[in-house]
Amino acid sequence: MTRKYHSVALIPEGVWGQTVASLIFDPKRHPDYSKVPEKLTMYSWRDHRAKDLERIINDPSAYQDPFSPEFNPEENFAYFNWGNPDIKADIKVYSPLSTIERHIDRISEEAGLGEKYRAILQAVYDSDLIILAPRSSELMEYVSALNKIYSSAAMQDKSPDVLCLTKGIFVDDEGTAKVPYEIIEEGLPKRMRKAIMVGPNISSEIRLYLPATSVVATKHSPRRRFLRELSELLSGYHFRPVWSKHPNALGWATAVKNVVAIGVGIGNSYIEDTLKNMTELSEEQIKNGSYNSNLLGEIVTLGMRDGWHAFNHLLNRHGRWSKVRPEEYLLSFGALGDTITTADSENSRNVRFGYHFGKELIKNPHADREALIEDVVQEKIKQAVEGIPTARDLQKLIKTHKLQVPFFEGVSEMLFGDLTPDVFVEKMFETAGRYETYDDRILSRLFGRRDVK
């Protein structure tokens, strides 16, 4: 491996962003730590989060393990011990109230940046790789700020690579859907190389040094060189990325799998409620998900099928993106792998949200859904649940384009309409007694069947 990246910026810090940064800077992960970049800068949009990170950097003993019972995600924001003395990189954190250097202030005025984004400029100023990891609802805002920064005269000679971690779907007023790679490709200067990184993985398992992989994808040419450089940066003892040339398809798949995960969580709450009066089962047996396998398999299958149908109807067959074959979508790490990983994990915030939301909905079927969503997120999850805005955007697409995606429609109706978990499960079984439907071309490509026309 040759050193490609010298300075990495994480914009903004967050659970997944810090996890990916730890893949690069954690000395326990690399066979040759001398090849790791020399500098990490992080941007935090909230000053109290930045202060918490700075406290850890200056005093490693203040670090609180996020897996300990005492860890409070509302008060602690360091998901990795950035003060670890074994880390040789220079680490700095910037926030809107950070002291701004004079030349940064001058460039900020030229670019027309507000106070919030001056700190972003300071964080990315010397970087040759930007890890872009905002919530889906904030991606366009960050892309707009970075575009202003790198379009300014003082930054014309800088062209850092961008690795986007955001998952989500973006739907405009006309019902046109876009995914994160399209947002960064269209919104950032052409001279910057862009890629996305998607699952299958759960961040908490990566932080425990358990084996994992991800997919890095780009359409930038020459693609192989760029993907190799990113892979060498991220690879270590416990983590290996794979490559893809379909960032848009993977962006779609990894966004809608969060809605599948919410459906799984709601299904788990339904199973638990159904079993609670069965005295031969202990409370522990009921709660640990031992009896959700049948429903899990059905939900994942329906979600995968709806995901492909919507993708193919909205984006693939109209030629907006390079054509993606069914098997390239359905059998990919980013679609099949990430859906199974997320749906079958109790550590998935989308599954946990669906479970707690379903429990409350079973108790009170007439609850105000928006208020219930807010309560569950704030009291039970305490992190962003990306499947919620994705389900809302899918609901718009279903209505605008009259999509036949009954699973996604059902999850959206439970979240934002008046559907209840028991009716949702009943509707999923309405296909009983019919032939399973599929695209015959999938069979011919996957299994080489000559009898399929």
C-alpha positions in Angstrom: 0.0 0.0 0.0 1.2 3.5 -0.8 0.1 6.5 1.1 -2.6 8.2 -0.8 -4.4 10.2 1.8 -2.6 12.5 4.3 -5.6 14.3 5.9 -9.1 13.1 6.4 -12.1 15.2 7.4 -15.3 13.7 8.9 -18.3 15.9 8.2 -20.2 15.8 10.6 -19.2 13.5 13.4 -21.8 10.9 14.3 -22.1 7.2 15.2 -21.5 5.8 11.7 -19.0 8.5 10.7 -16.9 7.9 13.8 -17.0 4.1 13.2 -15.7 4.5 9.6 -13.1 7.0 10.8 -11.9 4.4 13.4 -11.4 1.9 10.5 -8.8 4.3 9.2 -7.2 5.5 12.4 -7.5 2.7 15.0 -4.0 1.2 15.4 -5.6 -2.2 16.4 -7.0 -2.6 12.8 -3.9 -2.2 10.6 -1.0 -4.4 9.9 1.1 -1.4 9.0 -0.1 1.7 10.9 2.7 3.8 9.4 0.6 4.1 6.3 -2.4 5.7 8.1 -3.1 9.4 7.3 -1.4 11.9 9.6 -4.4 14.1 10.4 -8.1 13.8 11.2 -10.4 16.7 11.5 -14.0 16.5 12.6 -16.9 18.9 12.3 -19.7 19.0 14.8 -22.7 21.1 14.2 -23.4 21.3 17.9 -20.8 22.9 20.2 -21.5 20.7 23.2 -20.8 17.6 21.0 -17.5 19.1 19.9 -16.5 19.9 23.5 -17.2 16.3 24.5 -15.0 15.0 21.7 -12.3 17.6 22.6 -12.4 16.4 26.2 -11.7 12.8 25.1 -8.9 13.9 22.8 -7.2 15.8 25.7 -8.0 13.3 28.4 -8.4 9.7 27.3 -9.4 8.6 30.8 -12.7 10.6 30.3 -13.7 8.2 27.5 -16.8 6.2 28.3 -17.3 3.0 26.5 -20.5 3.2 24.5 -21.2 -0.5 25.3 -21.2 0.2 29.0 -24.5 0.5 30.9 -23.5 4.0 32.1 -23.1 5.3 28.5 -25.6 8.1 27.8 -25.9 9.0 24.1 -27.5 12.3 25.0 -24.4 13.4 27.0 -21.6 11.4 25.4 -20.7 11.7 21.7 -17.4 10.0 21.5 -18.0 6.5 20.1 -14.3 5.8 19.8 -11.5 6.8 22.2 -9.9 9.5 20.1 -7.5 10.3 22.9 -5.9 6.8 22.7 -2.2 7.6 22.9 -1.5 4.8 20.4 -3.2 7.0 17.7 -0.4 9.0 16.1 -2.6 11.2 14.0 -3.2 14.9 14.8 -6.9 15.1 15.7 -9.0 18.3 15.8 -12.6 19.1 16.2 -14.4 22.2 14.9 -17.8 23.6 15.6 -19.6 26.9 14.8 -18.2 28.5 17.9 -14.6 27.4 17.2 -12.0 30.1 16.8 -11.7 30.7 13.1 -8.2 31.4 11.6 -7.9 34.6 9.7 -7.3 33.1 6.2 -10.3 30.8 6.7 -12.4 33.8 7.6 -11.4 35.5 4.4 -12.2 32.5 2.2 -15.5 32.1 4.1 -16.5 35.7 3.3 -15.6 35.2 -0.4 -17.6 32.0 -0.6 -20.6 33.5 1.2 -20.6 31.0 4.0 -22.5 31.6 7.3 -21.1 31.0 10.7 -22.1 27.4 10.8 -20.2 26.6 7.6 -17.0 28.5 8.3 -16.2 25.7 10.7 -16.8 23.2 7.9 -14.3 25.1 5.8 -11.8 25.0 8.6 -12.2 21.3 9.0 -11.8 20.4 5.3 -9.2 23.0 4.3 -6.2 20.7 4.2 -8.1 17.5 3.6 -7.6 15.2 0.6 -10.5 12.9 1.7 -13.9 14.1 3.0 -16.0 11.5 4.8 -19.5 12.9 4.3 -21.9 11.4 6.9 -24.9 13.7 7.6 -28.4 12.5 8.1 -30.3 12.1 4.8 -32.4 15.2 5.6 -29.2 17.3 5.9 -27.2 15.9 2.9 -28.2 18.6 0.4 -27.4 21.3 2.9 -23.9 20.0 3.4 -23.3 19.4 -0.3 -24.4 23.0 -1.0 -21.9 24.3 1.6 -19.0 22.2 0.2 -19.9 23.3 -3.3 -19.6 26.9 -2.2 -16.3 26.2 -0.5 -14.7 24.4 -3.4 -16.1 26.8 -6.1 -14.4 29.8 -4.4 -11.3 31.2 -6.1 -9.1 30.4 -3.1 -10.0 26.6 -3.2 -9.9 26.1 -6.9 -6.6 24.2 -6.7 -8.0 21.7 -4.1 -10.0 18.6 -5.1 -10.4 16.2 -2.3 -12.1 12.9 -2.8 -15.5 12.4 -1.2 -16.8 9.2 0.4 -20.5 9.6 1.2 -22.0 7.4 4.0 -25.5 8.9 3.9 -28.4 6.6 3.2 -31.8 7.8 2.0 -34.1 8.7 -0.9 -34.7 12.3 -2.0 -38.0 13.1 -3.7 -38.8 16.5 -5.1 -42.2 18.1 -5.6 -42.6 16.5 -9.0 -42.1 13.0 -7.6 -38.6 12.5 -9.0 -36.4 10.3 -6.8 -32.7 10.7 -6.3 -30.2 8.9 -4.2 -27.1 10.1 -2.4 -24.6 9.5 -5.2 -26.7 11.6 -7.5 -26.8 14.4 -5.0 -23.0 14.5 -4.5 -22.3 13.9 -8.2 -24.5 16.8 -9.3 -23.9 19.1 -6.4 -20.1 19.1 -6.1 -17.5 20.2 -8.6 -16.7 17.8 -11.3 -13.0 17.7 -10.5 -13.7 15.9 -7.2 -13.9 12.1 -7.2 -17.0 10.8 -5.4 -18.0 7.4 -4.0 -20.5 6.0 -1.6 -20.1 3.3 1.0 -23.0 1.0 2.0 -23.5 -2.2 4.1 -23.9 -5.0 5.0 -22.8 -4.0 8.5 -23.9 -2.9 11.9 -21.7 -0.1 13.4 -21.7 -1.5 16.9 -20.3 -4.8 15.7 -17.5 -3.1 13.8 -16.6 -1.1 16.9 -16.2 -4.5 18.7 -13.6 -5.6 16.1 -15.9 -8.3 14.7 -15.5 -9.3 11.0 -17.4 -7.1 8.6 -17.5 -5.8 5.0 -19.0 -2.9 3.1 -19.4 -1.9 -0.5 -17.6 1.1 -2.0 -19.1 2.2 -5.3 -18.4 4.9 -7.8 -19.0 5.7 -11.5 -15.8 7.8 -11.6 -13.3 6.9 -14.3 -10.8 5.3 -13.9 -13.0 3.5 -11.4 -10.6 0.6 -10.5 -7.8 2.9 -9.3 -10.1 5.0 -7.1 -11.8 2.0 -5.5 -8.5 0.4 -4.8 -7.2 3.5 -3.0 -10.3 3.7 -0.9 -10.1 -0.1 -0.2 -6.5 0.1 0.9 -7.4 3.0 3.3 -10.3 1.2 4.9 -9.1 -2.4 4.9 -7.6 -4.0 8.1 -7.6 -7.1 10.2 -11.4 -7.2 10.7 -12.8 -5.2 7.7 -12.7 -5.6 4.0 -14.6 -3.6 1.4 -15.8 -4.9 -1.9 -16.3 -2.8 -5.1 -19.2 -2.0 -7.2 -19.9 0.1 -10.4 -23.6 0.7 -9.5 -23.6 3.4 -6.7 -27.1 4.5 -7.6 -28.7 1.1 -7.4 -26.9 0.3 -4.1 -27.9 3.7 -2.8 -31.6 2.8 -3.5 -31.3 -0.7 -2.0 -29.6 0.4 1.2 -32.1 3.1 1.7 -35.2 1.0 1.3 -33.8 -1.8 3.5 -34.3 0.6 6.5 -38.0 0.5 5.8 -37.8 -3.3 5.6 -36.1 -3.2 9.0 -38.9 -1.1 10.5 -41.4 -3.6 9.2 -39.4 -6.4 10.8 -39.4 -4.6 14.2 -43.2 -4.0 14.0 -43.6 -7.7 13.1 -41.5 -8.7 16.1 -43.9 -6.6 18.3 -46.8 -8.4 16.8 -45.3 -11.8 17.4 -44.5 -10.9 21.0 -48.1 -9.7 21.6 -49.5 -12.9 20.0 -47.4 -15.1 22.2 -47.7 -13.3 25.5 -50.8 -15.4 26.6 -49.1 -18.7 25.9 -48.1 -19.9 29.3 -45.8 -22.7 28.1 -43.3 -20.0 26.9 -41.3 -18.0 29.3 -41.1 -14.2 29.0 -37.5 -14.5 28.0 -38.3 -16.9 25.2 -41.0 -14.6 23.9 -38.8 -11.4 23.9 -35.6 -12.8 22.4 -37.1 -13.2 18.9 -36.9 -17.0 18.9 -40.3 -17.3 17.2 -40.1 -14.6 14.5 -38.3 -16.6 11.8 -41.2 -17.3 9.6 -42.4 -13.7 9.6 -38.9 -12.4 9.2 -38.4 -14.4 6.1 -41.6 -13.2 4.6 -41.0 -9.6 5.4 -37.5 -9.6 3.9 -38.6 -11.3 0.8 -41.5 -8.9 0.2 -39.3 -6.0 1.0 -36.6 -7.1 -1.5 -39.2 -7.7 -4.2 -40.9 -4.3 -3.6 -37.5 -2.7 -3.6 -36.5 -4.1 -7.0 -39.9 -3.4 -8.5 -39.9 0.3 -7.4 -36.2 0.7 -8.5 -36.9 -0.8 -11.9 -40.1 1.1 -12.4 -38.8 4.5 -11.4 -35.2 4.6 -12.3 -33.7 1.6 -14.1 -35.9 1.0 -17.1 -36.2 4.7 -18.0 -32.5 5.0 -18.6 -31.7 7.6 -16.0 -28.9 5.3 -14.7 -26.8 2.7 -16.4 -28.9 -0.4 -16.7 -28.7 -2.8 -13.7 -29.5 -6.4 -14.2 -31.9 -8.1 -11.7 -29.2 -10.3 -10.2 -26.8 -7.4 -9.8 -29.4 -5.7 -7.6 -31.0 -8.7 -5.8 -27.8 -10.6 -5.1 -25.6 -7.7 -4.1 -24.0 -7.0 -0.8 -25.8 -3.7 -0.7 -29.3 -5.1 -1.3 -29.5 -8.7 -0.2 -26.6 -8.6 2.3 -27.5 -5.3 3.9 -31.2 -6.1 4.1 -30.6 -9.4 5.9 -27.9 -7.9 8.2 -30.1 -5.0 9.2 -33.4 -6.9 9.5 -31.9 -9.7 11.6 -30.1 -7.5 14.1 -31.3 -6.3 17.4 -28.6 -3.6 17.2 -30.3 -2.0 14.2 -31.9 1.2 15.3 -34.6 0.8 12.6 -35.6 -2.6 13.9 -35.6 -1.3 17.5 -37.7 1.6 16.4 -40.2 -0.6 14.6 -40.4 -2.9 17.7 -41.1 -0.1 20.2 -43.4 1.7 17.7 -45.4 -1.5 17.1 -45.7 -2.2 20.9 -47.1 1.3 21.5 -49.4 1.0 18.5 -50.8 -2.3 19.7 -51.5 -0.7 23.1 -53.1 2.3 21.5 -54.2 1.8 17.9 -55.7 5.3 17.7 -52.6 7.1 18.8 -51.4 10.1 16.9 -48.8 8.6 14.6 -46.5 11.6 14.2 -46.4 12.2 18.0 -45.8 8.5 18.6 -42.9 8.4 16.2 -41.3 11.4 17.9 -41.8 9.9 21.4 -40.3 6.5 20.4 -37.3 8.1 18.7 -36.5 10.5 21.6 -37.2 8.1 24.5 -36.2 4.7 23.1 -33.8 5.1 20.3 -32.1 8.5 20.9 -30.5 8.4 17.4 -31.7 9.3 13.9 -33.9 6.5 12.4 -33.3 6.9 8.7 -36.1 4.5 7.7 -38.7 7.1 8.8 -38.0 9.8 6.2 -37.4 7.1 3.6 -40.8 5.6 4.3 -42.3 9.1 4.0 -40.6 9.5 0.6 -41.7 6.1 -0.5 -45.2 7.0 0.4 -45.0 10.1 -2.0 -43.6 7.9 -4.8 -46.3 5.3 -4.3 -49.0 7.9 -4.7 -47.4 9.9 -7.5 -46.4 6.9 -9.7 -49.1 4.5 -8.5 -46.5 1.9 -7.6 -47.7 -1.7 -6.8 -45.5 -2.2 -3.7 -47.9 -3.5 -1.0 -45.2 -4.1 1.6 -43.8 -0.5 1.5 -47.4 0.8 1.3 -48.3 -1.1 4.5 -45.3 0.1 6.5 -46.0 3.7 5.4 -49.6 3.4 6.4 -48.7 2.1 9.8 -46.3 5.0 10.3 -48.3 7.8 8.9 -51.8 6.4 8.4 -54.2 4.3 10.4 -53.1 0.8 9.7 -52.4 -1.5 12.7 -49.8 -4.3 13.0 -52.4 -7.1 13.0 -54.0 -5.8 9.8 -50.6 -5.3 8.3 -49.7 -9.0 8.9 -53.0 -10.1 7.5 -52.5 -8.1 4.3 -49.1 -9.8 3.8 -50.8 -13.2 3.7 -53.3 -12.1 1.0 -51.0 -13.8 -1.6 -51.8 -17.2 0.0 -53.3 -19.6 -2.5 -51.8 -17.8 -5.5 -48.7 -18.5 -7.6 -45.7 -16.5 -6.5 -45.0 -13.7 -9.0 -41.6 -12.9 -10.4 -39.9 -11.6 -13.4 -39.1 -14.6 -15.7 -36.0 -12.9 -16.9 -34.5 -13.2 -13.4 -34.8 -17.0 -13.6 -33.3 -17.2 -17.0 -30.3 -15.1 -16.0 -29.7 -16.7 -12.6 -30.3 -20.3 -13.5 -29.7 -20.4 -17.3 -33.2 -21.7 -18.0 -33.8 -22.1 -21.7 -37.5 -22.8 -21.2 -38.2 -19.2 -20.0 -39.2 -16.9 -22.8 
